Amino acid sequence: MRVLLAAAMMVSLAGPALAQDHVQRYGEADKDKTPEQKAADKAAQDAYKRSLGNIPDQGPTDPWGVVRGSTSGTTPPKVAVAKTKKTKTGSAEAKP
């Protein structure tokens, strides 16, 4: 009984594997396309090119603009540096 059940399971699993008609192998030439398939490919390519034409031109973008701030010049803004007198301990102000 177990042998028959095992054989039935193998047959049922082998059916879908044999159903794969043909798998194209490396180096094997493609099948010739029918005129309908060629026309469908050309129509899809034309539709793709038309859809690219619908995208508006965004112009140049500046991804670091937020970091630089609101000035869009090429030179960074100058920052005023306060000069302080340093003591031997390295602190900016003398302790009382």
TORMI-514902 format. One record per atom (N, C-alpha, C, O, CB): atom name; y, z, x; residue number from 1. Coordinates in nm, 2 decimals. Atoms other than C-alpha are relative to their C-alpha. Glycine has a CB too. Layout:
<nodes>
name CA, c2 Y, c3 Z, c1 X, resi NUM
...
</nodes>
This chain:
<nodes>
name N, c2 -0.12, c3 0.00, c1 0.08, resi 1
name CA, c2 0.00, c3 0.00, c1 0.00, resi 1
name C, c2 0.13, c3 0.00, c1 0.09, resi 1
name O, c2 0.22, c3 -0.07, c1 0.06, resi 1
name CB, c2 0.00, c3 0.12, c1 -0.09, resi 1
name N, c2 -0.12, c3 -0.01, c1 -0.09, resi 2
name CA, c2 0.24, c3 0.09, c1 0.28, resi 2
name C, c2 0.02, c3 -0.13, c1 0.07, resi 2
name O, c2 0.13, c3 -0.17, c1 0.10, resi 2
name CB, c2 -0.02, c3 0.11, c1 0.10, resi 2
name N, c2 -0.01, c3 0.13, c1 -0.07, resi 3
name CA, c2 0.16, c3 -0.24, c1 0.45, resi 3
name C, c2 0.07, c3 -0.10, c1 -0.09, resi 3
name O, c2 0.16, c3 -0.18, c1 -0.04, resi 3
name CB, c2 -0.14, c3 -0.05, c1 0.05, resi 3
name N, c2 -0.07, c3 0.10, c1 0.10, resi 4
name CA, c2 0.26, c3 -0.44, c1 0.14, resi 4
name C, c2 0.14, c3 0.03, c1 -0.02, resi 4
name O, c2 0.23, c3 -0.06, c1 -0.02, resi 4
name CB, c2 -0.08, c3 0.01, c1 -0.13, resi 4
name N, c2 -0.14, c3 -0.04, c1 0.02, resi 5
name CA, c2 0.58, c3 -0.24, c1 0.10, resi 5
name C, c2 0.08, c3 -0.04, c1 0.12, resi 5
name O, c2 0.19, c3 -0.08, c1 0.11, resi 5
name CB, c2 0.01, c3 0.16, c1 -0.02, resi 5
name N, c2 -0.07, c3 0.04, c1 -0.13, resi 6
name CA, c2 0.67, c3 -0.30, c1 0.47, resi 6
name C, c2 0.02, c3 -0.15, c1 0.00, resi 6
name O, c2 0.13, c3 -0.19, c1 0.04, resi 6
name CB, c2 -0.08, c3 0.05, c1 0.12, resi 6
name N, c2 -0.01, c3 0.15, c1 -0.01, resi 7
name CA, c2 0.60, c3 -0.67, c1 0.44, resi 7
name C, c2 0.11, c3 -0.04, c1 -0.11, resi 7
name O, c2 0.18, c3 -0.14, c1 -0.08, resi 7
name CB, c2 -0.14, c3 -0.06, c1 -0.04, resi 7
name N, c2 -0.10, c3 0.04, c1 0.10, resi 8
name CA, c2 0.81, c3 -0.69, c1 0.12, resi 8
name C, c2 0.14, c3 0.03, c1 0.05, resi 8
name O, c2 0.23, c3 -0.04, c1 0.02, resi 8
name CB, c2 -0.03, c3 0.08, c1 -0.13, resi 8
name N, c2 -0.13, c3 -0.04, c1 -0.05, resi 9
name CA, c2 1.10, c3 -0.51, c1 0.29, resi 9
name C, c2 0.04, c3 -0.11, c1 0.11, resi 9
name O, c2 0.16, c3 -0.15, c1 0.11, resi 9
name CB, c2 0.00, c3 0.14, c1 0.06, resi 9
name N, c2 -0.03, c3 0.10, c1 -0.11, resi 10
name CA, c2 1.08, c3 -0.76, c1 0.59, resi 10
name C, c2 0.04, c3 -0.13, c1 -0.06, resi 10
name O, c2 0.14, c3 -0.19, c1 -0.02, resi 10
name CB, c2 -0.11, c3 -0.01, c1 0.09, resi 10
name N, c2 -0.03, c3 0.13, c1 0.06, resi 11
name CA, c2 1.08, c3 -1.06, c1 0.36, resi 11
name C, c2 0.14, c3 0.01, c1 -0.07, resi 11
name O, c2 0.21, c3 -0.09, c1 -0.07, resi 11
name CB, c2 -0.11, c3 -0.03, c1 -0.10, resi 11
name N, c2 -0.13, c3 -0.02, c1 0.07, resi 12
name CA, c2 1.37, c3 -0.92, c1 0.16, resi 12
name C, c2 0.12, c3 0.00, c1 0.09, resi 12
name O, c2 0.23, c3 -0.04, c1 0.06, resi 12
name CB, c2 0.00, c3 0.12, c1 -0.09, resi 12
name N, c2 -0.11, c3 0.00, c1 -0.10, resi 13
name CA, c2 1.58, c3 -0.87, c1 0.47, resi 13
name C, c2 0.01, c3 -0.13, c1 0.08, resi 13
name O, c2 0.12, c3 -0.16, c1 0.12, resi 13
name CB, c2 -0.03, c3 0.12, c1 0.10, resi 13
name N, c2 -0.01, c3 0.12, c1 -0.07, resi 14
name CA, c2 1.49, c3 -1.20, c1 0.62, resi 14
name C, c2 0.06, c3 -0.11, c1 -0.08, resi 14
name O, c2 0.11, c3 -0.21, c1 -0.03, resi 14
name CB, c2 -0.15, c3 -0.05, c1 0.04, resi 14
name N, c2 -0.05, c3 0.11, c1 0.09, resi 15
name CA, c2 1.61, c3 -1.40, c1 0.32, resi 15
name C, c2 0.15, c3 -0.02, c1 0.03, resi 15
name O, c2 0.19, c3 -0.14, c1 0.05, resi 15
name CB, c2 -0.01, c3 0.05, c1 -0.14, resi 15
name N, c2 -0.14, c3 0.03, c1 -0.03, resi 16
name CA, c2 1.99, c3 -1.35, c1 0.39, resi 16
name C, c2 0.02, c3 -0.05, c1 0.14, resi 16
name O, c2 0.11, c3 -0.13, c1 0.16, resi 16
name CB, c2 0.08, c3 0.13, c1 -0.02, resi 16
name N, c2 -0.01, c3 0.05, c1 -0.14, resi 17
name CA, c2 1.94, c3 -1.41, c1 0.76, resi 17
name C, c2 -0.03, c3 -0.15, c1 0.00, resi 17
name O, c2 0.04, c3 -0.23, c1 0.07, resi 17
name CB, c2 -0.09, c3 0.07, c1 0.09, resi 17
name N, c2 0.04, c3 0.14, c1 0.01, resi 18
name CA, c2 1.78, c3 -1.75, c1 0.68, resi 18
name C, c2 0.10, c3 -0.08, c1 -0.08, resi 18
name O, c2 0.11, c3 -0.20, c1 -0.07, resi 18
name CB, c2 -0.14, c3 -0.02, c1 -0.05, resi 18
name N, c2 -0.10, c3 0.07, c1 0.09, resi 19
name CA, c2 2.06, c3 -1.83, c1 0.43, resi 19
name C, c2 0.12, c3 -0.05, c1 0.08, resi 19
name O, c2 0.19, c3 -0.14, c1 0.03, resi 19
name CB, c2 0.04, c3 0.09, c1 -0.11, resi 19
name N, c2 -0.11, c3 0.05, c1 -0.08, resi 20
name CA, c2 2.31, c3 -1.88, c1 0.71, resi 20
name C, c2 -0.04, c3 -0.14, c1 0.05, resi 20
name O, c2 -0.13, c3 -0.15, c1 0.13, resi 20
name CB, c2 0.03, c3 0.10, c1 0.12, resi 20
name N, c2 0.04, c3 0.14, c1 -0.02, resi 21
name CA, c2 2.29, c3 -2.26, c1 0.72, resi 21
name C, c2 0.02, c3 -0.04, c1 0.15, resi 21
name O, c2 -0.08, c3 -0.08, c1 0.21, resi 21
name CB, c2 0.09, c3 -0.09, c1 -0.08, resi 21
name N, c2 -0.02, c3 0.04, c1 -0.14, resi 22
name CA, c2 2.45, c3 -2.33, c1 1.06, resi 22
name C, c2 0.12, c3 0.07, c1 0.05, resi 22
name O, c2 0.23, c3 0.08, c1 -0.01, resi 22
name CB, c2 0.03, c3 -0.16, c1 0.00, resi 22
name N, c2 -0.11, c3 -0.07, c1 -0.07, resi 23
name CA, c2 2.66, c3 -2.13, c1 1.30, resi 23
name C, c2 0.04, c3 -0.09, c1 0.12, resi 23
name O, c2 -0.04, c3 -0.12, c1 0.20, resi 23
name CB, c2 -0.04, c3 0.15, c1 0.04, resi 23
name N, c2 -0.04, c3 0.09, c1 -0.10, resi 24
name CA, c2 2.87, c3 -2.34, c1 1.53, resi 24
name C, c2 -0.01, c3 0.08, c1 0.14, resi 24
name O, c2 0.04, c3 0.19, c1 0.15, resi 24
name CB, c2 0.15, c3 -0.05, c1 -0.02, resi 24
name N, c2 0.02, c3 -0.06, c1 -0.14, resi 25
name CA, c2 2.79, c3 -2.27, c1 1.90, resi 25
name C, c2 0.11, c3 -0.04, c1 0.09, resi 25
name O, c2 0.18, c3 -0.14, c1 0.06, resi 25
name CB, c2 -0.14, c3 -0.03, c1 0.05, resi 25
name N, c2 -0.10, c3 0.03, c1 -0.10, resi 26
name CA, c2 3.01, c3 -2.27, c1 2.20, resi 26
name C, c2 -0.03, c3 -0.14, c1 0.06, resi 26
name O, c2 -0.14, c3 -0.18, c1 0.10, resi 26
name CB, c2 0.00, c3 0.10, c1 0.12, resi 26
name N, c2 0.01, c3 0.14, c1 -0.06, resi 27
name CA, c2 3.08, c3 -2.63, c1 2.32, resi 27
name C, c2 -0.05, c3 -0.10, c1 -0.10, resi 27
name O, c2 -0.05, c3 -0.22, c1 -0.07, resi 27
name CB, c2 -0.09, c3 0.00, c1 0.11, resi 27
name N, c2 0.05, c3 0.09, c1 0.10, resi 28
name CA, c2 2.95, c3 -2.78, c1 2.00, resi 28
name C, c2 0.13, c3 -0.07, c1 -0.07, resi 28
name O, c2 0.22, c3 0.00, c1 -0.10, resi 28
name CB, c2 -0.09, c3 0.07, c1 -0.11, resi 28
name N, c2 -0.12, c3 0.07, c1 0.06, resi 29
name CA, c2 3.19, c3 -3.05, c1 1.86, resi 29
name C, c2 0.02, c3 0.04, c1 -0.15, resi 29
name O, c2 -0.08, c3 0.06, c1 -0.22, resi 29
name CB, c2 -0.02, c3 -0.15, c1 0.01, resi 29
name N, c2 -0.04, c3 -0.03, c1 0.14, resi 30
name CA, c2 3.37, c3 -2.98, c1 1.53, resi 30
name C, c2 -0.05, c3 -0.12, c1 -0.08, resi 30
name O, c2 -0.06, c3 -0.23, c1 -0.04, resi 30
name CB, c2 0.15, c3 0.02, c1 -0.02, resi 30
name N, c2 0.03, c3 0.10, c1 0.09, resi 31
name CA, c2 3.26, c3 -3.17, c1 1.23, resi 31
name C, c2 0.13, c3 -0.08, c1 -0.04, resi 31
name O, c2 0.24, c3 -0.02, c1 -0.04, resi 31
name CB, c2 -0.07, c3 0.05, c1 -0.13, resi 31
name N, c2 -0.12, c3 0.08, c1 0.04, resi 32
name CA, c2 3.49, c3 -3.46, c1 1.12, resi 32
name C, c2 0.05, c3 0.05, c1 -0.13, resi 32
name O, c2 -0.03, c3 0.08, c1 -0.22, resi 32
name CB, c2 -0.04, c3 -0.15, c1 0.00, resi 32
name N, c2 -0.06, c3 -0.05, c1 0.12, resi 33
name CA, c2 3.73, c3 -3.36, c1 0.85, resi 33
name C, c2 0.01, c3 -0.12, c1 -0.10, resi 33
name O, c2 0.03, c3 -0.24, c1 -0.06, resi 33
name CB, c2 0.14, c3 0.06, c1 0.02, resi 33
name N, c2 -0.01, c3 0.10, c1 0.11, resi 34
name CA, c2 3.74, c3 -3.55, c1 0.52, resi 34
name C, c2 0.15, c3 -0.03, c1 -0.01, resi 34
name O, c2 0.24, c3 0.05, c1 0.03, resi 34
name CB, c2 -0.06, c3 0.05, c1 -0.13, resi 34
name N, c2 -0.14, c3 0.03, c1 0.02, resi 35
name CA, c2 4.07, c3 -3.72, c1 0.43, resi 35
name C, c2 0.07, c3 0.11, c1 -0.09, resi 35
name O, c2 0.19, c3 0.13, c1 -0.07, resi 35
name CB, c2 0.02, c3 -0.14, c1 -0.07, resi 35
name N, c2 -0.06, c3 -0.10, c1 0.09, resi 36
name CA, c2 4.13, c3 -3.45, c1 0.16, resi 36
name C, c2 0.03, c3 0.13, c1 0.09, resi 36
name O, c2 0.13, c3 0.19, c1 0.07, resi 36
name CB, c2 -0.10, c3 0.04, c1 -0.11, resi 36
name N, c2 -0.02, c3 -0.11, c1 -0.09, resi 37
name CA, c2 4.09, c3 -3.18, c1 0.43, resi 37
name C, c2 0.12, c3 -0.02, c1 0.09, resi 37
name O, c2 0.20, c3 0.07, c1 0.12, resi 37
name CB, c2 -0.12, c3 0.04, c1 0.08, resi 37
name N, c2 -0.11, c3 0.03, c1 -0.09, resi 38
name CA, c2 4.33, c3 -3.36, c1 0.66, resi 38
name C, c2 0.13, c3 0.01, c1 -0.07, resi 38
name O, c2 0.23, c3 0.05, c1 -0.02, resi 38
name CB, c2 -0.02, c3 -0.14, c1 0.06, resi 38
name N, c2 -0.13, c3 0.00, c1 0.08, resi 39
name CA, c2 4.59, c3 -3.40, c1 0.38, resi 39
name C, c2 0.03, c3 0.15, c1 -0.03, resi 39
name O, c2 0.15, c3 0.18, c1 -0.03, resi 39
name CB, c2 -0.02, c3 -0.08, c1 -0.13, resi 39
name N, c2 -0.03, c3 -0.14, c1 0.03, resi 40
name CA, c2 4.55, c3 -3.03, c1 0.29, resi 40
name C, c2 0.06, c3 0.07, c1 0.13, resi 40
name O, c2 0.15, c3 0.15, c1 0.12, resi 40
name CB, c2 -0.13, c3 0.08, c1 -0.05, resi 40
name N, c2 -0.05, c3 -0.06, c1 -0.12, resi 41
name CA, c2 4.60, c3 -2.93, c1 0.66, resi 41
name C, c2 0.15, c3 -0.04, c1 0.03, resi 41
name O, c2 0.23, c3 0.04, c1 0.07, resi 41
name CB, c2 -0.08, c3 -0.04, c1 0.12, resi 41
name N, c2 -0.13, c3 0.05, c1 -0.02, resi 42
name CA, c2 4.91, c3 -3.15, c1 0.68, resi 42
name C, c2 0.10, c3 0.06, c1 -0.10, resi 42
name O, c2 0.21, c3 0.10, c1 -0.06, resi 42
name CB, c2 0.01, c3 -0.16, c1 -0.01, resi 42
name N, c2 -0.08, c3 -0.06, c1 0.10, resi 43
name CA, c2 5.05, c3 -3.01, c1 0.36, resi 43
name C, c2 0.03, c3 0.15, c1 0.04, resi 43
name O, c2 0.14, c3 0.20, c1 0.02, resi 43
name CB, c2 -0.06, c3 -0.01, c1 -0.14, resi 43
name N, c2 -0.02, c3 -0.14, c1 -0.04, resi 44
name CA, c2 5.00, c3 -2.65, c1 0.49, resi 44
name C, c2 0.09, c3 0.01, c1 0.12, resi 44
name O, c2 0.18, c3 0.09, c1 0.12, resi 44
name CB, c2 -0.14, c3 0.06, c1 0.03, resi 44
name N, c2 -0.09, c3 0.00, c1 -0.12, resi 45
name CA, c2 5.17, c3 -2.74, c1 0.82, resi 45
name C, c2 0.14, c3 -0.03, c1 -0.04, resi 45
name O, c2 0.24, c3 0.03, c1 0.01, resi 45
name CB, c2 -0.05, c3 -0.10, c1 0.10, resi 45
name N, c2 -0.14, c3 0.03, c1 0.05, resi 46
name CA, c2 5.47, c3 -2.89, c1 0.64, resi 46
name C, c2 0.06, c3 0.12, c1 -0.08, resi 46
name O, c2 0.18, c3 0.14, c1 -0.06, resi 46
name CB, c2 -0.01, c3 -0.12, c1 -0.09, resi 46
name N, c2 -0.05, c3 -0.12, c1 0.07, resi 47
name CA, c2 5.50, c3 -2.59, c1 0.41, resi 47
name C, c2 0.04, c3 0.11, c1 0.10, resi 47
name O, c2 0.13, c3 0.18, c1 0.07, resi 47
name CB, c2 -0.11, c3 0.05, c1 -0.10, resi 47
name N, c2 -0.03, c3 -0.10, c1 -0.11, resi 48
name CA, c2 5.49, c3 -2.36, c1 0.72, resi 48
name C, c2 0.14, c3 -0.03, c1 0.06, resi 48
name O, c2 0.22, c3 0.06, c1 0.08, resi 48
name CB, c2 -0.11, c3 0.01, c1 0.10, resi 48
name N, c2 -0.12, c3 0.04, c1 -0.06, resi 49
name CA, c2 5.77, c3 -2.56, c1 0.88, resi 49
name C, c2 0.12, c3 0.02, c1 -0.09, resi 49
name O, c2 0.23, c3 0.06, c1 -0.05, resi 49
name CB, c2 0.00, c3 -0.15, c1 0.05, resi 49
name N, c2 -0.11, c3 -0.02, c1 0.10, resi 50
name CA, c2 5.98, c3 -2.55, c1 0.56, resi 50
name C, c2 0.03, c3 0.15, c1 -0.01, resi 50
name O, c2 0.15, c3 0.19, c1 -0.03, resi 50
name CB, c2 -0.04, c3 -0.06, c1 -0.14, resi 50
name N, c2 -0.02, c3 -0.15, c1 0.02, resi 51
name CA, c2 5.93, c3 -2.17, c1 0.53, resi 51
name C, c2 0.08, c3 0.05, c1 0.13, resi 51
name O, c2 0.16, c3 0.14, c1 0.11, resi 51
name CB, c2 -0.13, c3 0.07, c1 -0.02, resi 51
name N, c2 -0.08, c3 -0.05, c1 -0.12, resi 52
name CA, c2 6.06, c3 -2.13, c1 0.89, resi 52
name C, c2 0.15, c3 -0.04, c1 -0.01, resi 52
name O, c2 0.23, c3 0.03, c1 0.04, resi 52
name CB, c2 -0.06, c3 -0.06, c1 0.13, resi 52
name N, c2 -0.13, c3 0.04, c1 0.02, resi 53
name CA, c2 6.37, c3 -2.32, c1 0.79, resi 53
name C, c2 0.08, c3 0.09, c1 -0.10, resi 53
name O, c2 0.20, c3 0.09, c1 -0.10, resi 53
name CB, c2 0.01, c3 -0.14, c1 -0.05, resi 53
name N, c2 -0.06, c3 -0.09, c1 0.10, resi 54
name CA, c2 6.44, c3 -2.06, c1 0.51, resi 54
name C, c2 0.05, c3 0.13, c1 0.06, resi 54
name O, c2 0.12, c3 0.20, c1 0.00, resi 54
name CB, c2 -0.09, c3 0.02, c1 -0.11, resi 54
name N, c2 -0.03, c3 -0.12, c1 -0.06, resi 55
name CA, c2 6.48, c3 -1.78, c1 0.76, resi 55
name C, c2 0.14, c3 -0.01, c1 0.06, resi 55
name O, c2 0.17, c3 -0.10, c1 0.13, resi 55
name CB, c2 -0.10, c3 0.04, c1 0.12, resi 55
name N, c2 -0.13, c3 0.02, c1 -0.05, resi 56
name CA, c2 6.85, c3 -1.72, c1 0.82, resi 56
name C, c2 0.01, c3 0.04, c1 0.15, resi 56
name O, c2 -0.06, c3 0.13, c1 0.20, resi 56
name CB, c2 0.10, c3 0.09, c1 -0.08, resi 56
name N, c2 -0.02, c3 -0.03, c1 -0.14, resi 57
name CA, c2 6.98, c3 -1.71, c1 1.18, resi 57
name C, c2 0.07, c3 0.14, c1 0.01, resi 57
name O, c2 0.18, c3 0.16, c1 -0.05, resi 57
name CB, c2 0.09, c3 -0.11, c1 0.07, resi 57
name N, c2 -0.06, c3 -0.14, c1 -0.01, resi 58
name CA, c2 7.05, c3 -1.34, c1 1.27, resi 58
name C, c2 0.10, c3 0.01, c1 0.11, resi 58
name O, c2 0.18, c3 0.10, c1 0.10, resi 58
name CB, c2 -0.12, c3 0.09, c1 0.03, resi 58
name N, c2 -0.09, c3 -0.02, c1 -0.10, resi 59
name CA, c2 7.25, c3 -1.40, c1 1.58, resi 59
name C, c2 -0.05, c3 0.10, c1 0.11, resi 59
name O, c2 -0.16, c3 0.15, c1 0.09, resi 59
name CB, c2 0.14, c3 0.04, c1 -0.05, resi 59
name N, c2 0.05, c3 -0.09, c1 -0.11, resi 60
name CA, c2 7.23, c3 -1.19, c1 1.90, resi 60
name C, c2 0.00, c3 0.14, c1 -0.05, resi 60
name O, c2 0.09, c3 0.18, c1 -0.13, resi 60
name CB, c2 0.09, c3 -0.02, c1 0.12, resi 60
name N, c2 0.01, c3 -0.14, c1 0.04, resi 61
name CA, c2 7.13, c3 -0.83, c1 1.86, resi 61
name C, c2 0.02, c3 0.08, c1 0.13, resi 61
name O, c2 -0.01, c3 0.03, c1 0.24, resi 61
name CB, c2 -0.13, c3 0.04, c1 -0.07, resi 61
name N, c2 -0.02, c3 -0.09, c1 -0.11, resi 62
name CA, c2 7.21, c3 -0.54, c1 2.09, resi 62
name C, c2 -0.08, c3 0.13, c1 -0.02, resi 62
name O, c2 -0.03, c3 0.22, c1 -0.09, resi 62
name CB, c2 0.15, c3 0.03, c1 0.02, resi 62
name N, c2 0.08, c3 -0.12, c1 0.03, resi 63
name CA, c2 6.93, c3 -0.28, c1 2.09, resi 63
name C, c2 0.05, c3 0.12, c1 0.06, resi 63
name O, c2 0.02, c3 0.23, c1 0.02, resi 63
name CB, c2 -0.14, c3 -0.03, c1 0.05, resi 63
name N, c2 -0.05, c3 -0.12, c1 -0.06, resi 64
name CA, c2 7.12, c3 -0.05, c1 2.32, resi 64
name C, c2 0.14, c3 0.04, c1 -0.05, resi 64
name O, c2 0.21, c3 0.12, c1 0.01, resi 64
name CB, c2 0.01, c3 -0.02, c1 0.15, resi 64
name N, c2 -0.13, c3 -0.02, c1 0.06, resi 65
name CA, c2 7.44, c3 -0.06, c1 2.11, resi 65
name C, c2 0.02, c3 0.14, c1 -0.04, resi 65
name O, c2 0.13, c3 0.20, c1 -0.03, resi 65
name CB, c2 0.03, c3 -0.09, c1 -0.11, resi 65
name N, c2 -0.01, c3 -0.13, c1 0.05, resi 66
name CA, c2 7.37, c3 0.28, c1 1.96, resi 66
name C, c2 0.02, c3 0.10, c1 0.12, resi 66
name O, c2 0.09, c3 0.20, c1 0.11, resi 66
name CB, c2 -0.12, c3 0.04, c1 -0.08, resi 66
name N, c2 -0.01, c3 -0.09, c1 -0.11, resi 67
name CA, c2 7.33, c3 0.44, c1 2.30, resi 67
name C, c2 0.14, c3 -0.01, c1 0.07, resi 67
name O, c2 0.20, c3 0.09, c1 0.11, resi 67
name CB, c2 -0.11, c3 -0.04, c1 0.10, resi 67
name N, c2 -0.13, c3 0.02, c1 -0.07, resi 68
name CA, c2 7.65, c3 0.29, c1 2.44, resi 68
name C, c2 0.12, c3 0.05, c1 -0.09, resi 68
name O, c2 0.22, c3 0.09, c1 -0.03, resi 68
name CB, c2 0.02, c3 -0.15, c1 0.03, resi 68
name N, c2 -0.11, c3 -0.04, c1 0.09, resi 69
name CA, c2 7.86, c3 0.39, c1 2.14, resi 69
name C, c2 0.06, c3 -0.12, c1 -0.07, resi 69
name O, c2 0.01, c3 -0.23, c1 -0.08, resi 69
name CB, c2 0.10, c3 0.08, c1 0.08, resi 69
name N, c2 -0.07, c3 0.11, c1 0.08, resi 70
name CA, c2 8.11, c3 0.19, c1 1.94, resi 70
name C, c2 0.07, c3 -0.10, c1 0.09, resi 70
name O, c2 0.10, c3 -0.21, c1 0.04, resi 70
name CB, c2 0.10, c3 0.07, c1 -0.09, resi 70
name N, c2 -0.06, c3 0.10, c1 -0.08, resi 71
name CA, c2 8.26, c3 0.01, c1 2.24, resi 71
name C, c2 -0.10, c3 -0.10, c1 0.04, resi 71
name O, c2 -0.21, c3 -0.07, c1 0.08, resi 71
name CB, c2 0.07, c3 0.07, c1 0.13, resi 71
name N, c2 0.09, c3 0.11, c1 -0.03, resi 72
name CA, c2 8.11, c3 -0.32, c1 2.30, resi 72
name C, c2 0.03, c3 -0.07, c1 0.13, resi 72
name O, c2 -0.02, c3 -0.18, c1 0.16, resi 72
name CB, c2 -0.01, c3 -0.10, c1 -0.12, resi 72
name N, c2 -0.03, c3 0.06, c1 -0.12, resi 73
name CA, c2 8.26, c3 -0.39, c1 2.63, resi 73
name C, c2 -0.11, c3 0.01, c1 0.11, resi 73
name O, c2 -0.21, c3 0.08, c1 0.08, resi 73
name CB, c2 0.13, c3 0.06, c1 0.06, resi 73
name N, c2 0.11, c3 -0.01, c1 -0.10, resi 74
name CA, c2 8.06, c3 -0.44, c1 2.95, resi 74
name C, c2 0.01, c3 0.12, c1 0.08, resi 74
name O, c2 -0.09, c3 0.16, c1 0.14, resi 74
name CB, c2 0.01, c3 -0.13, c1 0.08, resi 74
name N, c2 -0.02, c3 -0.12, c1 -0.09, resi 75
name CA, c2 8.21, c3 -0.14, c1 3.13, resi 75
name C, c2 -0.01, c3 0.12, c1 -0.09, resi 75
name O, c2 0.04, c3 0.12, c1 -0.20, resi 75
name CB, c2 0.13, c3 0.00, c1 0.07, resi 75
name N, c2 0.01, c3 -0.13, c1 0.08, resi 76
name CA, c2 8.12, c3 0.21, c1 3.01, resi 76
name C, c2 0.13, c3 0.07, c1 0.00, resi 76
name O, c2 0.21, c3 0.06, c1 0.09, resi 76
name CB, c2 -0.12, c3 0.09, c1 0.05, resi 76
name N, c2 -0.12, c3 -0.07, c1 0.01, resi 77
name CA, c2 8.40, c3 0.43, c1 2.89, resi 77
name C, c2 0.00, c3 0.11, c1 0.11, resi 77
name O, c2 -0.10, c3 0.17, c1 0.14, resi 77
name CB, c2 0.02, c3 0.06, c1 -0.14, resi 77
name N, c2 -0.01, c3 -0.10, c1 -0.11, resi 78
name CA, c2 8.53, c3 0.67, c1 3.16, resi 78
name C, c2 0.01, c3 0.14, c1 -0.07, resi 78
name O, c2 0.08, c3 0.16, c1 -0.17, resi 78
name CB, c2 0.13, c3 -0.03, c1 0.09, resi 78
name N, c2 0.01, c3 -0.14, c1 0.05, resi 79
name CA, c2 8.47, c3 1.04, c1 3.10, resi 79
name C, c2 0.09, c3 0.08, c1 0.10, resi 79
name O, c2 0.07, c3 0.08, c1 0.22, resi 79
name CB, c2 -0.14, c3 0.05, c1 -0.01, resi 79
name N, c2 -0.09, c3 -0.09, c1 -0.08, resi 80
name CA, c2 8.73, c3 1.29, c1 3.22, resi 80
name C, c2 -0.08, c3 0.12, c1 0.05, resi 80
name O, c2 -0.16, c3 0.18, c1 -0.03, resi 80
name CB, c2 0.12, c3 0.05, c1 -0.08, resi 80
name N, c2 0.07, c3 -0.11, c1 -0.06, resi 81
name CA, c2 8.58, c3 1.54, c1 3.46, resi 81
name C, c2 0.10, c3 0.11, c1 0.04, resi 81
name O, c2 0.19, c3 0.08, c1 0.12, resi 81
name CB, c2 -0.08, c3 -0.05, c1 0.12, resi 81
name N, c2 -0.09, c3 -0.11, c1 -0.03, resi 82
name CA, c2 8.75, c3 1.88, c1 3.49, resi 82
name C, c2 -0.04, c3 0.06, c1 0.14, resi 82
name O, c2 -0.16, c3 0.09, c1 0.16, resi 82
name CB, c2 0.00, c3 0.11, c1 -0.11, resi 82
name N, c2 0.03, c3 -0.05, c1 -0.13, resi 83
name CA, c2 8.77, c3 2.00, c1 3.85, resi 83
name C, c2 0.02, c3 0.15, c1 -0.01, resi 83
name O, c2 0.12, c3 0.20, c1 -0.05, resi 83
name CB, c2 0.09, c3 -0.06, c1 0.11, resi 83
name N, c2 -0.01, c3 -0.14, c1 -0.01, resi 84
name CA, c2 8.70, c3 2.37, c1 3.90, resi 84
name C, c2 -0.02, c3 0.05, c1 0.14, resi 84
name O, c2 -0.08, c3 -0.02, c1 0.22, resi 84
name CB, c2 -0.10, c3 0.07, c1 -0.10, resi 84
name N, c2 0.01, c3 -0.06, c1 -0.13, resi 85
name CA, c2 8.72, c3 2.59, c1 4.20, resi 85
name C, c2 -0.13, c3 0.08, c1 0.00, resi 85
name O, c2 -0.16, c3 0.17, c1 -0.08, resi 85
name CB, c2 0.12, c3 0.09, c1 0.03, resi 85
name N, c2 0.13, c3 -0.07, c1 -0.01, resi 86
name CA, c2 8.37, c3 2.71, c1 4.31, resi 86
name C, c2 0.01, c3 0.11, c1 0.10, resi 86
name O, c2 0.08, c3 0.10, c1 0.20, resi 86
name CB, c2 -0.11, c3 -0.10, c1 0.04, resi 86
name N, c2 0.01, c3 -0.12, c1 -0.10, resi 87
name CA, c2 8.30, c3 3.04, c1 4.48, resi 87
name C, c2 -0.13, c3 -0.01, c1 0.08, resi 87
name O, c2 -0.20, c3 -0.11, c1 0.06, resi 87
name CB, c2 0.01, c3 0.13, c1 -0.08, resi 87
name N, c2 0.12, c3 0.00, c1 -0.08, resi 88
name CA, c2 8.03, c3 3.12, c1 4.72, resi 88
name C, c2 -0.13, c3 0.02, c1 -0.08, resi 88
name O, c2 -0.23, c3 -0.03, c1 -0.04, resi 88
name CB, c2 0.01, c3 0.11, c1 0.10, resi 88
name N, c2 0.12, c3 -0.02, c1 0.08, resi 89
name CA, c2 7.79, c3 3.22, c1 4.45, resi 89
name C, c2 -0.03, c3 -0.13, c1 -0.08, resi 89
name O, c2 -0.14, c3 -0.14, c1 -0.14, resi 89
name CB, c2 0.02, c3 0.12, c1 -0.10, resi 89
name N, c2 0.03, c3 0.13, c1 0.07, resi 90
name CA, c2 7.82, c3 2.87, c1 4.29, resi 90
name C, c2 0.05, c3 0.01, c1 -0.14, resi 90
name O, c2 0.04, c3 -0.10, c1 -0.21, resi 90
name CB, c2 -0.14, c3 -0.02, c1 0.00, resi 90
name N, c2 -0.05, c3 0.00, c1 0.13, resi 91
name CA, c2 7.98, c3 2.99, c1 3.97, resi 91
name C, c2 0.14, c3 -0.06, c1 -0.01, resi 91
name O, c2 0.21, c3 -0.07, c1 0.09, resi 91
name CB, c2 0.00, c3 0.14, c1 -0.06, resi 91
name N, c2 -0.12, c3 0.07, c1 0.02, resi 92
name CA, c2 8.28, c3 2.81, c1 3.83, resi 92
name C, c2 0.12, c3 0.10, c1 0.00, resi 92
name O, c2 0.23, c3 0.06, c1 0.05, resi 92
name CB, c2 0.01, c3 -0.08, c1 -0.13, resi 92
name N, c2 -0.11, c3 -0.10, c1 0.01, resi 93
name CA, c2 8.50, c3 3.12, c1 3.78, resi 93
name C, c2 -0.04, c3 0.12, c1 0.08, resi 93
name O, c2 -0.16, c3 0.16, c1 0.08, resi 93
name CB, c2 0.03, c3 0.03, c1 -0.15, resi 93
name N, c2 0.03, c3 -0.12, c1 -0.08, resi 94
name CA, c2 8.53, c3 3.43, c1 4.00, resi 94
name C, c2 -0.02, c3 0.11, c1 -0.10, resi 94
name O, c2 0.04, c3 0.12, c1 -0.21, resi 94
name CB, c2 0.12, c3 0.03, c1 0.09, resi 94
name N, c2 0.03, c3 -0.12, c1 0.09, resi 95
name CA, c2 8.39, c3 3.75, c1 3.85, resi 95
name C, c2 0.10, c3 0.11, c1 0.03, resi 95
name O, c2 0.14, c3 0.13, c1 0.15, resi 95
name CB, c2 -0.15, c3 0.05, c1 0.03, resi 95
name N, c2 -0.10, c3 -0.10, c1 -0.03, resi 96
name CA, c2 8.63, c3 4.04, c1 3.81, resi 96
name C, c2 -0.06, c3 0.12, c1 0.07, resi 96
name O, c2 0.01, c3 0.22, c1 0.10, resi 96
name CB, c2 0.06, c3 0.04, c1 -0.13, resi 96
</nodes>
